[in-house]
Amino acid sequence: YWWYYILLAFFPTAFFIAWRLLSFKEGRSVNGATPDVPTAEEETSVSIVIPAYNEEANLARCLDSISKQDFRGKLEVIVVNDGSTDKTGIIASRYPVSLLEMERNVGKAQALNQGLMRSKNELIVFSDSDSEMADNAVSTLARSLRNRPDAHAVAGKVLVRDALGRENLLQCFQ
């Protein structure tokens, strides 16, 4: 049983602890200083592409979080209504977004591709319609790409919550 304990308890726990310790360094530059917030002139243009299929319960929260972004550059939001049979399109039309209506459900990958083809800006951010962004998400992603010219893509930190907005055990591991 000792080997089962080592394999199933010790190694995953050690990995989790090491991962959490390394993640505390997140957001710091090589010399330990926090990167400067870019000025409006340094900001680039960003398109946010959101595929949505029957997301009337979640889409408003997603678009509200995008409207609170501190990003000072040009921001375009594209909602791809992927053949929804509910009020997803109506909800999206209440916001200052480019709404792309698909006649039928073509799937998330094709919806993302359609939104990508419609985008006009140099950086693309993908978001799920049941997600909410932190107020500084777009500016942080854009700054990360600008500070690392060798990077071609960046990803944000995902926090998982239950339907009532509470944190849960899965969020800790993700």
C-alpha positions in Angstrom: 0.0 0.0 0.0 3.0 2.3 0.5 3.5 2.6 -3.3 -0.1 3.4 -3.8 0.2 6.2 -1.3 3.3 7.6 -3.0 1.8 7.4 -6.5 -1.7 8.7 -5.6 -1.1 11.1 -2.8 2.4 12.3 -2.5 3.3 13.1 -6.1 0.1 14.9 -7.0 0.3 16.9 -3.7 4.0 17.8 -4.3 3.2 18.8 -7.9 0.3 21.0 -6.7 2.4 22.7 -4.1 5.2 23.4 -6.5 2.8 24.7 -9.1 1.2 27.1 -6.6 4.6 28.4 -5.4 5.7 29.1 -8.9 2.4 30.8 -9.8 3.0 33.4 -7.2 5.7 34.8 -9.4 3.0 35.5 -12.1 2.8 39.1 -13.3 6.4 39.9 -12.4 9.2 40.7 -14.8 12.6 39.0 -14.8 14.0 41.5 -12.3 11.0 41.2 -9.9 9.4 44.6 -10.8 5.8 44.8 -11.9 5.6 45.8 -15.6 4.4 49.4 -16.2 0.9 50.0 -17.4 1.1 51.1 -21.1 -0.1 54.5 -22.1 -3.1 55.0 -24.5 -0.6 55.6 -27.4 1.0 52.2 -26.8 -2.3 50.3 -26.8 -3.1 48.3 -29.8 -6.4 47.4 -31.4 -8.2 44.3 -30.1 -11.1 42.3 -31.3 -13.0 40.0 -28.8 -14.7 37.1 -30.5 -17.5 35.4 -28.5 -19.3 32.3 -29.9 -22.7 31.9 -28.4 -25.2 29.0 -28.7 -28.3 29.2 -26.5 -26.6 31.4 -23.9 -29.4 33.8 -23.0 -28.8 33.0 -19.3 -25.1 33.9 -19.4 -24.4 36.3 -22.3 -25.4 39.5 -20.5 -22.9 38.9 -17.7 -20.1 38.2 -20.2 -20.8 41.4 -22.2 -21.2 43.5 -19.0 -17.7 42.3 -17.9 -16.3 43.3 -21.3 -17.9 46.8 -21.1 -16.0 47.3 -17.8 -12.5 46.8 -19.4 -9.8 49.3 -18.6 -8.3 48.8 -22.0 -7.8 52.3 -23.6 -7.2 51.2 -27.2 -9.6 50.4 -29.9 -11.9 47.5 -28.8 -14.2 45.6 -31.1 -16.6 42.9 -29.8 -18.0 40.3 -32.1 -20.7 38.0 -30.9 -21.3 35.0 -33.2 -24.8 33.8 -32.6 -24.4 30.1 -33.6 -27.9 29.3 -34.6 -29.4 29.8 -31.1 -33.0 28.9 -30.6 -33.4 31.1 -27.5 -33.0 34.9 -27.0 -29.2 35.0 -27.4 -29.3 37.2 -30.5 -31.8 39.6 -28.9 -29.6 40.0 -25.8 -26.5 40.5 -27.8 -28.2 43.2 -29.9 -28.7 45.3 -26.8 -24.9 45.9 -26.5 -22.5 47.8 -28.8 -21.3 44.7 -30.5 -21.0 43.4 -34.1 -23.5 40.6 -34.2 -22.9 37.8 -36.6 -26.0 35.6 -37.0 -25.5 32.0 -38.2 -28.5 30.4 -39.9 -27.9 27.1 -38.2 -25.6 25.7 -35.5 -22.2 25.1 -37.0 -20.3 24.4 -33.8 -17.9 26.4 -31.7 -14.8 26.0 -33.9 -16.6 27.2 -37.1 -18.3 30.0 -35.1 -14.8 31.2 -33.9 -13.5 31.0 -37.4 -16.4 33.1 -38.7 -15.8 35.7 -36.0 -12.1 35.7 -36.7 -12.7 36.4 -40.4 -15.0 39.4 -39.4 -12.4 40.9 -37.0 -10.6 44.0 -38.1 -8.0 44.5 -35.4 -4.4 43.2 -34.9 -5.0 41.2 -31.7 -7.8 38.7 -31.2 -9.2 37.6 -27.8 -11.5 34.6 -27.6 -14.0 34.4 -24.8 -16.7 31.9 -24.1 -20.2 33.4 -23.7 -20.6 32.0 -20.2 -17.3 33.6 -19.0 -16.7 36.9 -17.3 -13.4 38.8 -17.7 -11.6 40.7 -15.0 -11.6 44.5 -15.6 -7.9 44.4 -16.7 -8.0 41.2 -18.7 -7.7 42.7 -22.2 -5.0 45.3 -21.3 -3.0 42.6 -19.5 -3.2 40.2 -22.5 -2.2 43.0 -24.9 0.7 44.1 -22.6 1.9 40.5 -22.3 2.1 40.1 -26.1 3.8 43.5 -26.5 6.4 42.7 -23.8 7.2 39.4 -25.3 7.8 39.8 -29.1 8.7 36.1 -29.4 5.2 35.1 -28.1 2.5 34.5 -30.6 -0.3 33.8 -28.1 -1.1 34.3 -24.5 -3.7 33.0 -22.2 -5.4 34.4 -19.1 -6.0 32.9 -15.8 -9.3 31.0 -15.6 -11.2 31.0 -12.4 -14.0 28.4 -12.2 -17.1 29.2 -10.1 -20.4 27.4 -9.7 -23.7 28.7 -11.1 -24.1 31.0 -8.1 -20.7 32.6 -8.5 -19.1 30.9 -5.5 -15.6 29.6 -5.6 -15.2 25.8 -5.4 -12.4 23.2 -5.2 -12.1 22.9 -8.9 -11.1 26.6 -9.1 -8.2 25.9 -6.7 -6.8 23.2 -9.0 -7.4 25.1 -12.2 
